[in-house]
Every structure is written in C-alpha cells, then in structure tokens.
Amino acid sequence: MSTIGQKRRLVATVDDDKLQEVVDRIFERSSSCISTRTKSGWCLREGLTHIMTVDNGRMVPIIQKHGLPLIYETTTTSSIQRKTTTTCRHSVKEDKEVPTTDSSINENLDQWQKNQPQNCFQSLCRIIAGQQLAGAAAKTVWNRLQEATGHNLTPTTVLHLAEQGMEVHLQKPAGLSAAKARSIVALAKAFQKETSSDNKNTVNDKIDIPNLSDEFLTTEPDVQVRETLLRVKGVGPWSCDMFMMFYLERPDILPVGDLGVRKGIAKLFQLRGNAKGGSLCPKKDRQLIETTLAPYRPYQSLVAYYMWRVADTKDVYNVDAALVDHINPKAKKRVIASPNNAKHLASSASAAATTTPNSRRSRTITKQVTP
C-alpha cells in the first residue's frame, strides 16, 4: 500500500531535555495520576517517552493535544484507596506523597469504583456484555447485569441463575442477547473448573473448557492468555485485546480488529487499505498495520489509545506552531517531500532499533501537514 498523495513535513530539531519537559507537563496536567507504574508493572512515563521518540516524533503533537491516557489515570488513582500505589524512578516528583486520607479523593474513588470490575471475571463479563454496543448502551447493560446478579457478579451466582432458567433469570433481566448470556455462562464454567495440580490448562475429555483464574490471567504471557481465552465460547480476538489492554494493562497490545483504531491509523499514517473506500481491512491489511506500528513496540497499547483520539480529531495534520516554537524557538522550519511508504517504514524501524529514550543526542520531531 502507498500513502495518500504527497504530504509535506515541517521539521524541527529538539533535544532530550525539551522532550522531557513535554512529558513532565503531560503528567502535571493530571491531578489523579500518583504513580507512573501501571498495573502490570511497566512504566507509563517510559512508554510515552518511547512513542514520542521513534518515527521522527510523529506522536508528539497527538500526545500533547490529548494528554495522559485516561485508562491509566483511573487505574492508578484507584490504587490510592487500596494503599498499594508504588512509584518508580520516572515519577514526576520523587517525593510526592500519596494522599490516602483526602476525603474528597476517596469520595470520588468510591463513586467511580462502585460499578467497576473488581476482578478478571467481572472485566470479561463487562466486555462480553458490551460487544457491538455503543458506550451508553454498553454501560446500561453492564449495570443491569450487576443488578440481575444482586451486585454479586461471580461464577457461582451466574451458574446458579442459569440453572434456575438462563433466559428468565439472567438474559432478560440483564438485557443480554441469547448468545451473550451463553458466553457469560461459559465463562463462569471456565472460572469454576478445577485446575490441574501443575496449574496448566488442560482440555476436558468431553468438552474443551479452559481453566481460568485471576492468577493465570495476570501472570501468563500475552500469547498464552490470548490462546486460552479464545477457547471460551463468545470470546474473540477483539474481546481478548480489550481485556488485556484495559484491565490487565499490558503494554504491547495492538487491537487490529477495532474499527476506531484502524481509522486512526489510516488517518495519522495516511494509509490506504483493501477494504471498501480504501479503509484498512483487519485481515488483508494486518501486515501493513503491524509493519507501520513496529517502531512503537513494546508500547503499542499507548498508540492504540491515541488512535481512538485521532479518529475523532479534525485537522490532525494542522501544525501546532506554539508547540514547535517551545521545543526549539531557533529551529529553521523547512518543507520537504515525504518519502514513499516503504522508505518511511524502513527508516522508522531503523530509528526504533538505534534510538533509546535515554540517549542524549538530539532528535528530529516531524509533523505532517496538508499541502
């Protein structure tokens, strides 16, 4: 595939100190992010620095515009109440205290946490319930599912309701389709199935039901988690990606099957695909998408989040002159023709392999603008 038309680039040279100033401001804009360490252990600050460094800084204006990903603001905030917040050497302020006694913060957390998934089973139930639904509708179904289970959404409760009559006691009260209700029941069976002594997922002689537990899902590698979840009826690749990206907070998830992510990728990277109207196809254009985003590994989850924002952003190629001037006020702005797609990807991959966030050399920040 080739890029759409010939775009022009505005180039400004920046150094690491200026880039870190941008990162500092992003974190300081968020009053709720106490820790830079995510649930699965990787450093959010390192991730943001990396994706702004590679690919000639293409993500800098996007991150500057949209700020810290909300999915990590809420999860890091919720850890305050559990008093398990851990900082790392990349914290904005190393001596920043965790306000565990602030009543206003705790009140907001109580309100926010009231209907949030508290474990892997609940998170997967919420994802299944919200499949193919818009945000408001998905939220309504999720709330009704909690009400249908007496706000005790556990595998035992789900299986008990299914035994009494799945349609009458689970499906209709929660507003689920028959397929979604069956999927949630299948998920409950997977979480209740007894695991083998060596903690491996074995196949039942009569029916293939995987062994699922919070311990398994939070500790196993991405590939193993995905392969096991896909054995649950009704859990597909998209559901796996959403679960690993939002609940487990794994750093390198690329949900190619999500339409919004593909729209953002096509828009920001100016890619034309094999689907209707030149849009990207999740199957035919998978290799193109993976090659394009390869420089951003191992933090593709962050890129995916910003692709949703890009898909909803008008004039994404407009230059933010104030940002360029702040990064390097003395930079001479010049317009050059962008290379073809193959050369651009090759140079991006090369830059990713040779450039690290801790490098002290200057970097090139590139913004694409329409002719």
C-alpha positions as CSV (number, residue, x, y, z in Angstrom):
1,M,0.0,0.0,0.0
2,S,1.1,3.6,-0.5
3,T,0.4,6.8,1.3
4,I,-2.4,9.0,0.1
5,G,-0.9,11.8,-2.0
6,Q,2.3,13.5,-1.2
7,K,2.4,15.1,2.2
8,R,4.8,17.7,3.4
9,R,6.7,17.8,6.6
10,L,7.7,20.5,9.0
11,V,10.9,19.6,10.7
12,A,12.3,20.9,13.9
13,T,15.3,19.5,15.8
14,V,14.9,19.0,19.5
15,D,16.9,17.6,22.4
16,D,16.0,15.2,25.2
17,D,15.6,17.9,27.8
18,K,12.9,19.6,25.7
19,L,11.2,16.3,25.1
20,Q,11.2,15.5,28.8
21,E,9.6,18.9,29.5
22,V,6.7,17.9,27.3
23,V,6.3,14.7,29.2
24,D,6.5,16.5,32.6
25,R,3.7,18.8,31.6
26,I,1.5,15.9,30.5
27,F,1.8,14.3,33.9
28,E,1.4,17.6,35.8
29,R,-1.9,18.2,33.9
30,S,-3.3,15.1,35.5
31,S,-4.1,15.6,39.2
32,S,-5.1,12.0,39.6
33,C,-2.0,10.1,38.4
34,I,0.1,9.4,41.5
35,S,2.2,6.6,40.2
36,T,4.0,6.2,36.8
37,R,3.8,2.4,37.3
38,T,0.9,0.6,35.7
39,K,-1.0,-2.4,37.0
40,S,1.2,-4.9,35.0
41,G,4.4,-3.2,36.2
42,W,5.6,-1.2,33.2
43,C,6.4,2.5,33.4
44,L,3.9,4.9,31.8
45,R,6.5,7.6,31.6
46,E,9.0,5.4,29.8
47,G,6.2,4.3,27.4
48,L,5.2,7.8,26.5
49,T,8.8,8.9,26.0
50,H,9.4,6.0,23.7
51,I,6.5,6.5,21.4
52,M,7.3,10.2,21.1
53,T,10.9,9.5,20.3
54,V,10.5,7.0,17.5
55,D,9.2,7.5,14.0
56,N,10.5,11.1,13.8
57,G,8.3,12.2,16.7
58,R,5.1,11.7,14.8
59,M,3.1,11.2,18.1
60,V,4.4,14.3,19.9
61,P,1.6,16.7,18.8
62,I,-1.1,14.0,19.3
63,I,0.0,13.3,22.9
64,Q,0.5,17.0,23.6
65,K,-3.1,17.6,22.5
66,H,-4.8,14.7,24.3
67,G,-2.7,14.3,27.4
68,L,-2.3,11.3,29.6
69,P,-4.4,8.3,28.6
70,L,-7.5,8.2,30.7
71,I,-7.4,4.4,31.1
72,Y,-4.2,4.8,33.2
73,E,-5.4,7.8,35.1
74,T,-8.3,5.9,36.6
75,T,-6.4,2.7,37.3
76,T,-3.5,4.5,39.1
77,T,-6.0,6.6,41.0
78,S,-8.0,3.6,42.2
79,S,-4.8,2.2,43.8
80,I,-4.8,5.1,46.2
81,Q,-7.7,3.6,48.1
82,R,-6.1,0.2,48.3
83,K,-2.9,1.9,49.6
84,T,-0.8,-0.2,47.2
85,T,0.4,2.7,45.0
86,T,4.1,2.3,44.0
87,T,6.1,5.0,42.3
88,C,9.3,4.5,40.3
89,R,12.3,6.4,39.3
90,H,10.4,8.1,36.5
91,S,7.8,9.8,38.7
92,V,7.3,13.5,38.1
93,K,8.1,14.3,41.7
94,E,10.0,11.6,43.6
95,D,9.0,12.9,47.0
96,K,5.3,13.2,46.1
97,E,3.2,11.8,48.9
98,V,0.2,9.5,48.3
99,P,-2.9,11.3,49.8
100,T,-4.6,8.3,51.4
101,T,-6.6,10.4,53.8
102,D,-8.0,13.0,51.4
103,S,-11.8,12.7,51.9
104,S,-12.6,14.4,48.6
105,I,-10.4,12.0,46.6
106,N,-11.8,9.0,48.5
107,E,-15.4,10.1,47.7
108,N,-14.6,10.4,44.0
109,L,-13.0,7.0,44.1
110,D,-16.0,5.5,45.8
111,Q,-18.3,6.8,43.2
112,W,-16.1,5.7,40.3
113,Q,-15.4,2.3,41.7
114,K,-19.0,1.5,42.5
115,N,-19.7,-0.2,39.2
116,Q,-16.2,-1.0,38.1
117,P,-15.0,-4.6,37.5
118,Q,-13.1,-5.9,40.6
119,N,-11.5,-9.0,39.1
120,C,-10.8,-10.7,35.8
121,F,-14.2,-12.5,35.6
122,Q,-16.1,-9.3,36.0
123,S,-14.0,-7.5,33.5
124,L,-14.6,-10.2,30.9
125,C,-18.3,-10.2,31.6
126,R,-18.4,-6.5,31.0
127,I,-16.6,-6.8,27.7
128,I,-18.9,-9.6,26.6
129,A,-22.0,-7.7,27.6
130,G,-20.8,-4.6,25.7
131,Q,-19.9,-6.3,22.5
132,Q,-21.3,-4.5,19.4
133,L,-22.8,-1.8,21.5
134,A,-22.2,2.0,21.8
135,G,-20.8,3.4,25.0
136,A,-24.1,4.4,26.7
137,A,-25.9,1.2,25.7
138,A,-23.0,-0.9,26.9
139,K,-22.9,0.9,30.3
140,T,-26.7,0.3,30.7
141,V,-26.4,-3.5,30.0
142,W,-23.4,-3.7,32.4
143,N,-25.4,-2.0,35.2
144,R,-28.4,-4.3,34.6
145,L,-26.2,-7.4,34.7
146,Q,-24.9,-6.3,38.1
147,E,-28.5,-5.8,39.3
148,A,-29.6,-9.1,37.9
149,T,-26.9,-10.8,40.0
150,G,-27.7,-8.8,43.1
151,H,-24.4,-6.9,42.7
152,N,-22.6,-10.2,43.4
153,L,-21.3,-11.0,39.9
154,T,-19.4,-14.2,40.5
155,P,-19.2,-17.5,38.6
156,T,-21.2,-19.2,41.3
157,T,-24.0,-16.6,41.0
158,V,-24.1,-16.8,37.2
159,L,-24.3,-20.6,37.2
160,H,-27.0,-20.6,39.9
161,L,-29.2,-18.2,37.8
162,A,-28.5,-20.3,34.7
163,E,-29.7,-23.4,36.5
164,Q,-32.9,-21.7,37.5
165,G,-33.5,-20.6,33.9
166,M,-31.0,-18.6,32.0
167,E,-33.4,-16.7,29.8
168,V,-35.7,-15.7,32.7
169,H,-33.2,-15.1,35.5
170,L,-30.1,-13.8,33.6
171,Q,-30.6,-13.0,29.9
172,K,-33.8,-10.8,30.0
173,P,-33.2,-9.0,33.4
174,A,-29.7,-8.0,32.2
175,G,-30.8,-7.1,28.7
176,L,-28.4,-9.6,27.1
177,S,-28.8,-11.4,23.8
178,A,-29.0,-15.2,24.0
179,A,-25.5,-15.5,22.6
180,K,-24.0,-13.1,25.2
181,A,-25.8,-14.9,28.0
182,R,-24.4,-18.3,26.8
183,S,-20.9,-16.7,26.6
184,I,-21.1,-15.4,30.2
185,V,-22.3,-18.8,31.4
186,A,-19.4,-20.5,29.5
187,L,-17.0,-18.0,31.1
188,A,-18.4,-18.8,34.6
189,K,-17.8,-22.5,33.9
190,A,-14.2,-21.8,32.9
191,F,-13.5,-19.9,36.1
192,Q,-15.2,-22.6,38.3
193,K,-13.4,-25.5,36.6
194,E,-10.9,-27.2,38.9
195,T,-7.3,-26.7,37.7
196,S,-4.7,-29.4,37.5
197,S,-2.0,-29.7,40.1
198,D,0.6,-28.3,37.7
199,N,-1.6,-25.2,37.1
200,K,-1.7,-25.9,33.3
201,N,-4.8,-25.5,31.2
202,T,-5.9,-29.0,30.2
203,V,-8.8,-30.0,27.9
204,N,-11.7,-31.8,29.4
205,D,-12.3,-35.2,27.8
206,K,-15.9,-34.3,26.8
207,I,-15.8,-30.6,26.3
208,D,-13.0,-28.1,25.8
209,I,-13.3,-25.7,28.8
210,P,-10.2,-23.9,29.8
211,N,-9.1,-23.3,33.4
212,L,-9.3,-19.6,34.1
213,S,-8.3,-17.7,37.2
214,D,-7.1,-14.3,38.1
215,E,-3.6,-15.7,38.9
216,F,-3.3,-17.3,35.5
217,L,-4.6,-14.3,33.5
218,T,-2.5,-11.8,35.4
219,T,0.8,-13.7,35.3
220,E,0.9,-15.6,32.0
221,P,2.4,-14.1,28.8
222,D,0.1,-12.3,26.3
223,V,0.2,-15.2,23.8
224,Q,-0.8,-17.8,26.4
225,V,-3.6,-15.6,27.8
226,R,-5.0,-15.0,24.3
227,E,-4.9,-18.6,23.3
228,T,-6.7,-19.7,26.5
229,L,-9.4,-17.0,26.4
230,L,-10.2,-17.8,22.7
231,R,-11.3,-21.2,23.8
232,V,-14.2,-19.7,25.7
233,K,-17.3,-19.6,23.6
234,G,-18.1,-16.0,22.6
235,V,-14.7,-14.5,23.4
236,G,-13.0,-13.4,20.2
237,P,-9.8,-11.6,19.4
238,W,-11.3,-8.1,20.0
239,S,-12.5,-9.1,23.4
240,C,-9.1,-10.5,24.3
241,D,-7.4,-7.3,23.2
242,M,-9.8,-5.1,25.2
243,F,-9.3,-7.2,28.3
244,M,-5.5,-7.3,28.1
245,M,-5.3,-3.6,27.2
246,F,-7.8,-2.1,29.6
247,Y,-8.0,-4.4,32.6
248,L,-4.6,-6.2,32.6
249,E,-2.9,-3.1,31.3
250,R,-0.5,-5.0,29.1
251,P,1.8,-2.6,27.2
252,D,2.1,-4.1,23.7
253,I,-1.5,-4.8,22.6
254,L,-2.5,-3.8,19.0
255,P,-6.3,-4.3,18.5
256,V,-6.3,-4.5,14.7
257,G,-9.9,-5.8,14.9
258,D,-11.1,-2.5,16.3
259,L,-12.6,-0.2,13.7
260,G,-11.8,3.0,15.6
261,V,-8.1,2.0,15.9
262,R,-7.9,1.2,12.2
263,K,-9.5,4.6,11.3
264,G,-7.0,6.4,13.5
265,I,-4.0,4.5,12.0
266,A,-5.2,5.2,8.4
267,K,-5.7,8.9,9.2
268,L,-2.5,9.6,11.1
269,F,-0.2,7.5,8.9
270,Q,-2.1,8.2,5.7
271,L,-2.5,4.6,4.7
272,R,-4.9,3.2,2.1
273,G,-6.2,-0.3,2.6
274,N,-8.1,-3.1,0.8
275,A,-11.5,-2.5,2.4
276,K,-14.4,-0.5,1.0
277,G,-13.4,3.0,0.2
278,G,-9.7,2.4,0.8
279,S,-10.1,1.8,4.5
280,L,-7.9,-0.7,6.3
281,C,-9.0,-4.3,6.4
282,P,-8.3,-6.2,9.6
283,K,-7.2,-9.3,7.7
284,K,-5.8,-8.1,4.3
285,D,-4.0,-5.1,5.8
286,R,-2.9,-6.7,9.1
287,Q,0.7,-6.9,7.9
288,L,0.7,-3.3,6.7
289,I,-0.6,-2.1,10.1
290,E,1.8,-4.2,12.1
291,T,4.8,-3.0,10.0
292,T,3.7,0.6,10.3
293,L,3.4,0.4,14.1
294,A,6.5,-1.8,14.6
295,P,8.7,1.2,15.7
296,Y,6.4,1.8,18.6
297,R,6.8,-1.6,20.2
298,P,6.8,-2.6,23.0
299,Y,4.2,0.1,23.8
300,Q,1.6,-0.3,21.1
301,S,-1.2,-0.2,23.7
302,L,-0.5,3.5,24.1
303,V,-0.5,4.1,20.4
304,A,-3.9,2.2,20.1
305,Y,-5.4,4.5,22.7
306,Y,-4.3,7.6,20.8
307,M,-5.6,6.2,17.5
308,W,-9.1,6.4,19.0
309,R,-8.5,10.0,19.8
310,V,-7.0,10.6,16.3
311,A,-10.1,9.1,14.7
312,D,-12.2,11.8,16.4
313,T,-9.8,14.7,15.8
314,K,-10.4,17.1,13.0
315,D,-7.4,18.6,11.1
316,V,-5.0,16.2,12.7
317,Y,-2.2,17.4,10.4
318,N,-2.5,21.1,11.3
319,V,0.8,22.3,12.8
320,D,0.8,23.5,16.4
321,A,3.2,26.4,16.0
322,A,3.3,27.1,19.7
323,L,4.5,23.5,20.4
324,V,7.2,23.7,17.8
325,D,8.3,27.1,19.0
326,H,8.5,25.9,22.6
327,I,10.5,22.9,21.7
328,N,13.1,24.8,19.6
329,P,12.4,28.5,19.2
330,K,15.5,28.9,17.0
331,A,14.7,26.0,14.7
332,K,14.6,26.8,11.0
333,K,11.3,25.5,9.6
334,R,11.6,23.9,6.2
335,V,9.2,21.9,4.0
336,I,10.4,18.7,2.4
337,A,8.6,16.0,0.5
338,S,7.8,12.9,2.5
339,P,9.5,9.6,1.3
340,N,7.4,6.8,-0.1
341,N,5.8,4.4,2.3
342,A,8.4,1.7,2.1
343,K,11.3,4.0,2.7
344,H,9.5,5.7,5.6
345,L,8.8,2.4,7.3
346,A,12.3,1.3,6.8
347,S,13.8,4.4,8.3
348,S,11.3,4.3,11.2
349,A,12.2,0.7,12.0
350,S,15.9,1.6,11.9
351,A,15.3,4.6,14.2
352,A,13.5,2.4,16.7
353,A,16.3,-0.1,16.8
354,T,19.0,2.5,17.3
355,T,17.3,5.2,19.4
356,T,16.6,4.8,23.1
357,P,14.7,7.2,25.5
358,N,17.9,7.7,27.5
359,S,20.0,8.8,24.5
360,R,21.4,12.2,24.9
361,R,21.6,13.1,21.2
362,S,19.2,15.5,19.5
363,R,16.1,14.1,17.9
364,T,14.0,15.1,14.9
365,I,10.4,16.0,15.5
366,T,8.3,15.7,12.4
367,K,4.7,16.9,11.8
368,Q,2.8,16.2,8.6
369,V,0.7,19.0,7.2
370,T,-1.6,19.1,4.3
371,P,-0.3,20.8,1.1
